Amino acid sequence: MRQAILALATMDTKGEEIHFVADCIRCSGLEVVLIDLSTSDNGEDTDVTARSVAAAHPSGAEAVFGCQDRGQAVTAMAEALRHWIRREVDFGSVTGVIAVGGSGGTAIVAPAMQEMPIGIPKLILSTVASGDTKPYVGCSDITMMHSVVDIAGLNSVSKRVLSNAAHAMVGMVAHWKTIEGDKPSIGMTMFGVTTPCVDAVRQSLEGKGWDSLVFHATGAGGQAMEKLVEDGFIGGVLDITTTEVADEVVGGVMACGPRRFDAILQHEIPWVMSLGALDMVNFGSRDSVPRQFADRLFWVHNPQVTLMRTSIEENRKIAKWIAAKVNQSTAPTEILIPERGVSMLDDENQPFYDTEADATLFETLEQEVQQTDQRRIVRHPHHINDVEFAEAIVSAFQRMRKNQPK
């Protein structure tokens, strides 16, 4: 495929609009490849036809065009597009990706765009961009623009908005800047209640020549870090704040998802883990907490965030969830246990201080993790935010790097 911007739409319903966008881009001197994602098999004979894309579906084109239900056809075309891009697209030749669509078209393009490498300009002009965009953006760097009016023909408003979208893409592509990483990058996870530890680790490693990428452990944060691991941007992980697992196991609003840690395991990079903020599960406002937790211990962090102390049994489940993942590791892996507490709230005279719950977490990990020369658990007689514990994390990582095969 030639150097070009990919322009995607269901051309049986959005053909006029995507051609307008493509013409705007071409007027700026850039190349465009038009890709039809129609699910009716009545699309255009364009650069890449809908049937060509649909044929990439594991069950063939009829998985898309043979559906009687439009929702099923949209889902099938979304899967076909993901497979087509993996098979046909050389991202070294793609300068950007732009799509226009309603709810169906956006649902088709978003999963494929989420899988594209970080850094390639990605823009979706959509009727659903003013609502909850998390399902469409995920942890990627997709830009979404609201269409204001429906994408249903060209008019005085739609032409202005479509033109803006086209020229936003032109600007991202024309002013692309290659940023050569002069330092190796390391990913680390942080929460407000583990900030002193992460800041100390970050400052120490930056002084030793590392480019520190810090991710807020809000569910999407851990996923974003692992996306960068998959894309080859990160050469080591300091998973200091694994609180997303507590939400995954207990049912909080910042759950990590079932694939957390998988990219780290698959790419076999050095991995230091700790237990930051596993003393808490995150909910929204106080009145949003599910009724079954009514008798639990809470701390209202702010009007939109309510924290719930994890129980003894929940800590046992959390430890088993982590151990099941860690036991798959083949690269150097070390879990560092801060015996005096795992967050600012889990310290002496603080509301979540619970030595019995913490002991359950620590002991269950030691029982469940199959320790080897490459997979270790080490206890430290410090609080997670003590300087000594930050130094232990840095030392563990440096030791892994020193022993890593060249």
C-alpha positions in Angstrom: 0.0 0.0 0.0 1.3 3.5 -0.9 2.1 6.2 1.6 -1.4 7.4 2.3 -4.2 8.3 4.8 -6.8 5.6 5.2 -10.4 7.0 5.0 -13.1 4.6 6.2 -16.9 4.8 6.1 -19.9 2.7 5.2 -20.2 4.1 1.7 -23.8 2.9 1.1 -24.9 5.5 3.7 -21.9 7.8 4.2 -20.3 7.8 0.7 -20.9 11.5 -0.1 -19.4 12.6 3.2 -16.3 10.5 3.1 -15.6 11.6 -0.5 -15.9 15.2 0.7 -13.4 14.5 3.5 -11.0 12.7 1.0 -11.2 15.7 -1.4 -10.3 18.1 1.4 -7.3 16.0 2.3 -6.2 15.7 -1.3 -6.4 19.4 -1.8 -3.6 19.6 0.8 -1.4 17.4 -1.3 -1.8 14.2 0.6 -2.7 10.8 -0.6 -5.9 9.0 0.5 -7.0 5.4 0.2 -10.8 5.0 0.5 -12.1 1.9 2.3 -15.7 0.9 2.1 -17.3 -0.8 5.2 -20.8 -1.1 3.9 -22.7 -4.1 5.4 -25.4 -4.2 2.7 -23.1 -5.3 -0.1 -24.4 -2.2 -2.0 -21.3 -0.1 -1.4 -19.0 1.5 -4.0 -16.3 0.1 -6.3 -13.6 2.1 -4.5 -9.9 1.7 -3.6 -10.8 -1.1 -1.1 -14.3 -2.6 -1.5 -16.6 -3.7 1.3 -16.5 -7.2 -0.1 -12.7 -7.2 0.1 -12.8 -6.3 3.7 -15.6 -8.7 4.6 -13.7 -11.5 3.0 -11.1 -11.2 5.7 -13.7 -12.4 8.3 -12.7 -15.9 9.6 -16.0 -17.2 8.2 -15.8 -15.3 4.9 -17.7 -12.4 3.4 -21.1 -14.1 4.0 -20.6 -13.7 7.8 -21.2 -10.0 7.1 -23.6 -10.0 4.1 -25.6 -13.0 5.0 -26.8 -11.5 8.3 -30.5 -10.6 8.5 -29.9 -8.5 11.6 -28.0 -5.2 11.1 -26.5 -5.3 14.5 -25.0 -8.7 13.8 -23.7 -7.5 10.4 -22.0 -4.5 12.1 -20.3 -6.8 14.6 -19.1 -9.1 11.8 -17.8 -6.2 9.7 -15.9 -4.9 12.7 -14.2 -8.2 13.2 -13.5 -8.5 9.4 -11.9 -5.0 9.5 -9.6 -6.0 12.3 -8.5 -9.1 10.4 -8.1 -7.2 7.1 -5.9 -4.5 8.7 -3.7 -7.1 10.4 -3.3 -8.9 7.0 -3.2 -6.1 4.5 -1.9 -3.0 6.1 1.8 -2.0 6.5 1.8 0.6 9.2 5.0 2.0 7.8 3.1 3.2 4.8 0.0 4.6 6.7 0.3 8.3 7.5 -3.0 8.5 9.3 -6.5 7.0 9.6 -9.8 9.0 9.5 -13.4 7.6 9.7 -16.9 9.1 9.6 -19.9 7.3 10.9 -23.0 7.1 13.0 -23.3 4.6 15.9 -22.9 1.6 13.6 -20.0 2.9 11.5 -18.2 4.0 14.7 -18.7 0.6 16.2 -17.1 -1.0 13.1 -14.0 1.2 12.9 -13.2 1.7 16.6 -12.0 -1.8 17.5 -9.6 -1.9 14.6 -8.3 1.6 15.3 -7.7 0.7 18.9 -5.3 -2.0 17.8 -3.2 0.3 15.6 0.2 1.4 16.9 0.3 4.4 19.3 1.4 7.6 17.5 -0.3 7.0 14.1 -2.9 9.9 13.8 -6.4 8.5 14.3 -9.6 10.5 14.0 -13.3 9.4 14.1 -15.9 12.0 13.2 -19.0 10.6 14.8 -22.6 11.3 15.9 -21.8 9.6 19.2 -18.7 11.5 20.2 -20.5 13.8 22.7 -21.4 10.9 25.0 -19.4 8.1 26.7 -16.5 7.6 24.3 -14.7 5.0 26.4 -15.9 2.0 24.4 -14.6 3.6 21.2 -11.3 5.1 22.4 -10.4 2.5 24.9 -6.7 3.0 25.9 -5.6 4.2 22.5 -4.8 7.7 21.1 -8.0 8.0 19.0 -9.3 11.5 18.6 -13.1 11.8 18.4 -14.9 14.7 16.9 -18.7 15.3 17.3 -20.5 15.7 14.0 -23.1 18.1 15.6 -25.7 17.3 12.8 -26.3 13.8 11.6 -24.0 12.5 8.9 -26.8 12.5 6.4 -25.8 14.6 3.4 -23.8 17.7 2.9 -25.2 21.0 4.2 -23.8 24.3 5.6 -23.0 22.7 9.0 -21.9 19.3 8.0 -19.5 20.6 5.4 -17.8 22.9 7.9 -17.5 20.1 10.5 -16.3 17.5 7.9 -13.8 20.0 6.6 -12.5 20.7 10.1 -12.0 16.9 10.6 -10.2 16.6 7.3 -7.8 19.4 8.0 -7.2 18.2 11.6 -6.0 15.0 10.0 -3.9 16.9 7.5 -2.3 18.9 10.4 -1.4 15.8 12.3 0.1 14.2 9.3 1.8 17.2 7.8 3.4 18.2 11.1 4.4 14.6 12.1 7.5 14.6 14.2 9.6 11.6 14.6 10.6 11.4 18.2 13.7 9.2 18.6 13.8 7.7 22.1 17.3 8.6 23.3 16.5 6.8 26.6 15.0 3.4 27.3 11.4 3.6 28.6 10.0 2.0 31.7 6.4 1.9 32.7 5.1 2.3 36.2 1.6 2.5 37.8 0.6 5.1 40.3 -2.4 6.2 42.5 -2.6 9.3 44.6 -2.1 7.1 47.7 1.2 5.7 46.3 2.6 8.9 44.8 5.5 9.3 47.2 6.8 5.9 46.3 6.4 6.3 42.5 7.9 9.8 42.5 11.0 8.6 44.4 11.4 5.6 42.0 10.9 7.8 39.0 13.4 10.4 40.1 16.0 7.7 40.9 15.6 6.0 37.5 15.5 9.2 35.5 18.8 10.0 37.1 20.1 6.7 35.8 19.1 7.3 32.2 15.5 5.9 32.1 12.5 7.6 30.5 9.7 7.1 33.0 6.2 6.6 31.7 3.7 6.9 34.7 0.2 5.5 34.3 -2.7 6.4 36.7 -4.1 3.0 37.8 -7.7 3.7 36.9 -8.4 0.6 34.8 -7.7 2.3 31.5 -4.2 3.3 32.9 -3.0 -0.3 33.3 -4.4 -1.2 29.9 -2.7 1.8 28.3 0.6 0.8 29.8 0.2 -2.8 28.4 -0.8 -1.4 25.0 2.6 0.4 24.9 4.3 -2.8 26.0 2.7 -4.6 23.0 3.8 -1.8 20.7 7.4 -2.1 21.9 7.6 1.3 23.6 8.4 -0.1 27.1 11.3 -2.3 28.1 10.4 -2.9 31.7 7.5 -2.5 34.1 7.4 -1.4 37.7 3.8 -2.3 38.6 3.9 -0.5 41.9 0.1 0.1 42.1 -2.0 -2.9 41.3 -5.2 -1.6 42.8 -7.1 -2.2 39.5 -7.1 -5.9 40.4 -9.0 -5.2 43.6 -11.7 -3.5 41.5 -11.7 -6.4 39.0 -12.1 -9.0 41.8 -14.6 -7.1 44.0 -16.6 -5.2 41.4 -15.3 -1.6 41.6 -15.4 1.0 38.8 -11.7 1.0 38.0 -11.3 -2.7 37.1 -8.3 -3.8 35.1 -10.1 -6.3 32.9 -9.3 -10.0 32.6 -6.2 -9.5 30.4 -4.2 -7.4 32.9 -0.6 -8.5 33.0 -0.9 -10.6 29.8 1.1 -8.3 27.6 3.9 -8.1 30.2 4.0 -11.9 30.4 3.9 -12.4 26.6 6.7 -9.9 25.9 8.9 -11.3 28.7 10.2 -8.0 29.9 11.6 -7.4 33.4 8.7 -6.9 35.8 8.8 -5.7 39.4 5.4 -5.7 41.1 4.1 -4.4 44.4 0.7 -4.2 46.1 -0.1 -0.6 45.9 -3.6 0.4 47.0 -4.9 -3.2 47.2 -6.5 -2.0 50.4 -9.2 -0.3 48.5 -12.0 -0.7 45.9 -13.1 2.4 43.9 -16.7 3.5 43.5 -18.2 6.8 42.3 -20.2 9.1 44.6 -21.2 7.7 48.0 -24.8 7.1 46.9 -23.6 5.0 43.9 -22.0 2.3 46.0 -23.9 -1.0 45.5 -26.3 -1.9 48.3 -24.5 -5.2 49.2 -21.6 -3.1 50.5 -23.7 -0.9 52.8 -22.0 -2.1 56.1 -18.4 -1.7 54.9 -15.7 0.8 55.8 -15.6 3.7 53.4 -13.5 6.8 52.8 -14.9 9.6 50.7 -11.9 10.8 48.7 -13.9 13.5 46.9 -17.6 13.9 45.8 -17.0 11.6 42.8 -14.7 9.0 44.4 -15.6 6.7 47.3 -13.0 4.2 48.5 -14.0 0.9 50.3 -11.5 -1.0 52.4 -11.0 -4.6 51.1 -11.9 -7.4 53.5 -9.8 -10.4 54.6 -11.6 -12.7 52.1 -11.3 -10.2 49.3 -7.6 -9.9 49.9 -7.4 -13.7 49.7 -9.2 -13.7 46.3 -7.0 -10.8 45.0 -3.8 -12.6 45.9 -5.0 -15.8 44.1 -6.0 -13.7 41.0 -2.5 -12.2 40.9 -0.7 -15.5 41.6 -2.5 -17.2 38.7 -1.1 -14.6 36.4 2.4 -14.4 37.9 2.8 -18.2 37.7 2.8 -17.8 33.9 5.9 -15.6 33.9 9.1 -16.8 32.2 11.0 -13.5 32.4 12.5 -12.1 35.6 9.6 -11.2 38.0 9.7 -10.0 41.5 6.9 -9.1 43.9 7.9 -6.7 46.7 5.7 -6.8 49.8 5.6 -3.6 51.9 4.9 -5.1 55.3 3.8 -1.9 57.0 1.1 -1.0 54.6 0.2 -0.7 50.9 -1.2 2.9 50.7 -1.4 6.2 52.5 -4.7 5.1 54.1 -3.2 1.8 55.1 -0.7 3.1 57.7 -0.8 3.4 61.5 -3.5 5.7 62.7 -5.1 5.9 59.2 -8.6 4.7 58.4 -7.7 1.6 56.3 -5.0 0.2 58.5 -5.8 -3.5 58.9 -2.9 -5.8 59.7 -5.0 -8.9 59.5 -6.3 -8.1 56.0 -2.8 -7.2 54.8 -1.3 -10.4 56.3 -3.9 -12.4 54.4 -2.9 -10.8 51.2 0.8 -11.3 51.8 0.6 -14.9 53.0 -1.8 -16.0 50.3 0.6 -14.7 47.7 3.5 -16.6 49.3 1.4 -19.8 49.3 0.0 -19.4 45.7 3.0 -18.1 43.8 5.3 -20.8 42.5 8.6 -19.2 43.3 11.7 -20.0 41.2 15.1 -18.3 40.6 13.3 -16.1 38.1 10.1 -15.6 40.0 10.5 -14.3 43.6 8.5 -12.7 46.4 10.5 -10.5 48.8 9.2 -8.9 52.0 10.4 -5.6 53.2 9.8 -4.1 56.7 8.6 -0.8 55.3 5.5 1.1 54.3 5.0 1.4 50.5 5.7 5.1 50.6 8.9 4.8 52.7 12.1 5.9 50.9 13.7 2.6 51.7 10.9 0.7 49.9 11.4 2.9 46.8 15.1 2.1 46.9 14.3 -1.6 47.1 12.2 -1.4 43.9 15.0 0.4 42.0 17.5 -2.1 43.2 15.4 -5.1 42.2 14.9 -3.7 38.7 18.6 -2.9 38.3 19.5 -6.4 39.3 17.1 -7.8 36.8 18.5 -5.6 34.0 22.1 -6.6 34.9 21.3 -10.3 34.7 19.2 -10.0 31.6 20.7 -11.8 28.5 22.2 -9.3 26.0 
